[in-house]
Amino acid sequence: MTLHLWSLLVFFLLQALHNSTIYNIPASIPLVQNQTLVSSSQIFELGFFKPNGSAKQYLGIWYKNMTPSKKVWVANRNKPIGDTDKSASLIIGNDGNLKLLDGQQNTVWSTNVMAKSNYSAAHLSDYGNFVLQDRNANILWESFDEPTDTLLPNMKIGVNVKTGKKRNLISWKGDSSKETFE
């Protein structure tokens, strides 16, 4: 009986190691290109993508089970990563900020949060909001404050009266060019 339980434990551990879906990003573990971050109800997914026919990669959020895929937010919309760069990653830096790094470890995009946190974690909500929080679950940054072209439930547009930050929808010209305009 003990051997049977041990075999089951090893089986489930091996399954977990091969699973490329994660549910949060802790400060110590990066999100790499073969992984995606998924909302708890499996509605939204965040990861690296390459538009059809493009030689550029982006980090974005899309509906998990929608075909064709509908991108609802893109982090590095104005600074793509080359499609041959297989070492790009999303990390939480020592300063508590989310950072998108290319293969040479150059920062391509960052949350640029001023409030330093020695412990941060990121997760994707069931509304499609990518959130960076401190250890007390205070929101340090959220993707809803930097929208692209899709208005999602609970997203607000206009001026945030607390921070003065303007939140406007920004369209992309086409699926292959991904050039932005306001």
C-alpha positions as CSV (number, residue, x, y, z in Angstrom):
1,M,0.0,0.0,0.0
2,T,2.8,2.4,0.8
3,L,4.4,1.8,-2.6
4,H,1.1,2.6,-4.3
5,L,0.8,5.9,-2.4
6,W,4.4,6.8,-3.2
7,S,3.8,6.1,-6.9
8,L,0.8,8.3,-6.9
9,L,2.7,11.1,-5.2
10,V,5.5,10.9,-7.8
11,F,3.0,10.8,-10.6
12,F,1.3,14.0,-9.5
13,L,4.6,15.8,-8.9
14,L,5.7,14.9,-12.4
15,Q,2.4,16.2,-13.8
16,A,2.9,19.5,-11.9
17,L,6.4,19.9,-13.3
18,H,5.2,19.6,-16.9
19,N,2.2,21.9,-16.4
20,S,2.8,25.2,-18.2
21,T,-0.1,27.0,-16.6
22,I,0.4,29.0,-13.4
23,Y,-2.0,31.0,-11.3
24,N,0.3,33.7,-9.7
25,I,3.7,35.1,-10.2
26,P,5.7,35.2,-6.9
27,A,8.8,37.4,-6.6
28,S,11.2,34.5,-6.9
29,I,9.8,32.8,-10.0
30,P,9.7,34.3,-13.6
31,L,7.1,33.7,-16.2
32,V,8.9,32.3,-19.3
33,Q,7.8,31.9,-22.9
34,N,6.3,28.4,-22.6
35,Q,4.2,29.4,-19.6
36,T,0.9,31.3,-19.2
37,L,-0.7,32.9,-16.2
38,V,-4.4,32.0,-16.0
39,S,-7.3,33.6,-14.0
40,S,-8.8,31.3,-11.3
41,S,-12.0,30.7,-13.3
42,Q,-10.0,30.0,-16.5
43,I,-11.5,33.0,-18.3
44,F,-8.4,35.0,-19.1
45,E,-4.8,34.0,-19.9
46,L,-1.6,36.1,-19.9
47,G,1.6,35.1,-21.8
48,F,3.8,35.7,-24.7
49,F,2.2,35.8,-28.2
50,K,3.2,36.5,-31.8
51,P,0.5,38.0,-34.1
52,N,0.0,36.0,-37.3
53,G,2.7,36.8,-39.8
54,S,4.6,39.0,-37.4
55,A,8.3,38.8,-36.5
56,K,7.5,40.4,-33.2
57,Q,6.5,39.1,-29.7
58,Y,4.3,40.7,-27.1
59,L,3.2,40.0,-23.6
60,G,-0.5,40.2,-23.3
61,I,-3.8,39.1,-22.0
62,W,-6.5,37.2,-24.0
63,Y,-9.7,35.3,-23.5
64,K,-8.5,31.7,-22.8
65,N,-11.2,29.7,-24.6
66,M,-12.0,32.1,-27.5
67,T,-11.2,31.2,-31.1
68,P,-9.8,33.2,-32.8
69,S,-7.9,34.6,-29.8
70,K,-9.0,38.1,-28.7
71,K,-6.2,40.1,-27.1
72,V,-7.5,42.5,-24.5
73,W,-4.3,44.0,-23.1
74,V,-0.7,44.3,-24.3
75,A,2.2,45.3,-22.1
76,N,4.9,46.1,-24.6
77,R,2.7,47.4,-27.4
78,N,5.2,50.0,-28.5
79,K,8.4,48.0,-27.9
80,P,8.0,44.4,-29.2
81,I,10.6,41.6,-28.7
82,G,12.0,39.9,-31.7
83,D,10.5,36.5,-32.5
84,T,13.9,34.8,-32.4
85,D,14.4,35.9,-28.8
86,K,13.5,32.7,-26.9
87,S,14.8,33.8,-23.5
88,A,12.4,36.7,-22.7
89,S,10.7,36.5,-19.3
90,L,8.4,38.4,-17.0
91,I,9.9,38.9,-13.5
92,I,9.2,40.8,-10.3
93,G,12.4,42.7,-9.7
94,N,14.2,43.4,-6.5
95,D,12.4,46.8,-6.3
96,G,9.0,45.1,-6.4
97,N,8.2,46.1,-10.0
98,L,7.0,43.8,-12.8
99,K,9.6,43.8,-15.6
100,L,9.5,42.3,-19.0
101,L,13.1,41.3,-20.0
102,D,14.4,40.4,-23.4
103,G,17.0,37.6,-23.8
104,Q,19.9,39.9,-22.9
105,Q,18.1,40.9,-19.7
106,N,17.3,44.4,-20.9
107,T,14.1,45.8,-19.5
108,V,11.6,46.1,-22.4
109,W,8.6,47.2,-20.2
110,S,8.1,47.8,-16.5
111,T,5.3,48.8,-14.1
112,N,7.5,51.6,-12.7
113,V,5.8,51.6,-9.3
114,M,7.4,54.2,-6.9
115,A,6.3,52.5,-3.7
116,K,9.0,50.0,-2.9
117,S,7.9,46.6,-1.8
118,N,10.2,43.9,-0.5
119,Y,7.4,41.4,-1.3
120,S,5.2,41.6,-4.3
121,A,3.2,39.0,-6.2
122,A,1.1,39.3,-9.4
123,H,-2.1,37.6,-10.4
124,L,-4.7,37.7,-13.2
125,S,-8.2,38.4,-12.0
126,D,-11.4,36.8,-13.5
127,Y,-12.2,40.2,-15.0
128,G,-8.9,40.3,-17.0
129,N,-7.1,42.7,-14.7
130,F,-3.4,41.9,-14.2
131,V,-2.6,43.1,-10.7
132,L,0.7,43.6,-8.8
133,Q,0.2,43.5,-5.0
134,D,2.2,43.9,-1.9
135,R,2.2,41.4,1.0
136,N,-1.0,43.0,2.5
137,A,-2.9,42.7,-0.8
138,N,-2.6,46.4,-1.5
139,I,-2.7,47.0,-5.2
140,L,0.6,48.6,-6.4
141,W,-0.2,48.5,-10.1
142,E,-3.0,47.1,-12.4
143,S,-3.4,46.7,-16.1
144,F,-6.8,48.3,-16.0
145,D,-4.9,51.6,-15.5
146,E,-3.2,51.1,-18.9
147,P,-5.9,49.8,-21.2
148,T,-5.5,48.9,-24.8
149,D,-8.5,48.6,-27.1
150,T,-11.0,46.5,-25.0
151,L,-13.3,47.7,-22.3
152,L,-13.7,44.9,-19.8
153,P,-16.1,44.5,-16.8
154,N,-15.1,46.7,-13.8
155,M,-12.6,48.6,-15.9
156,K,-12.8,52.4,-15.6
157,I,-11.8,55.0,-18.2
158,G,-11.2,58.7,-17.7
159,V,-9.2,60.3,-15.0
160,N,-8.4,58.5,-11.7
161,V,-9.3,61.2,-9.1
162,K,-6.9,59.7,-6.6
163,T,-3.8,59.5,-8.8
164,G,-4.6,61.9,-11.7
165,K,-3.7,59.1,-14.1
166,K,-5.6,59.2,-17.4
167,R,-7.0,55.9,-18.6
168,N,-8.0,55.9,-22.3
169,L,-8.7,53.1,-24.7
170,I,-5.9,52.8,-27.3
171,S,-6.6,51.0,-30.6
172,W,-4.2,49.0,-32.7
173,K,-4.2,49.7,-36.4
174,G,-4.1,46.1,-37.6
175,D,-3.6,42.6,-36.3
176,S,-0.2,42.2,-38.1
177,S,1.2,45.7,-37.7
178,K,0.1,46.4,-34.1
179,E,1.0,50.1,-34.3
180,T,-0.9,52.2,-31.8
181,F,-2.8,55.5,-32.1
182,E,-5.0,57.4,-29.7
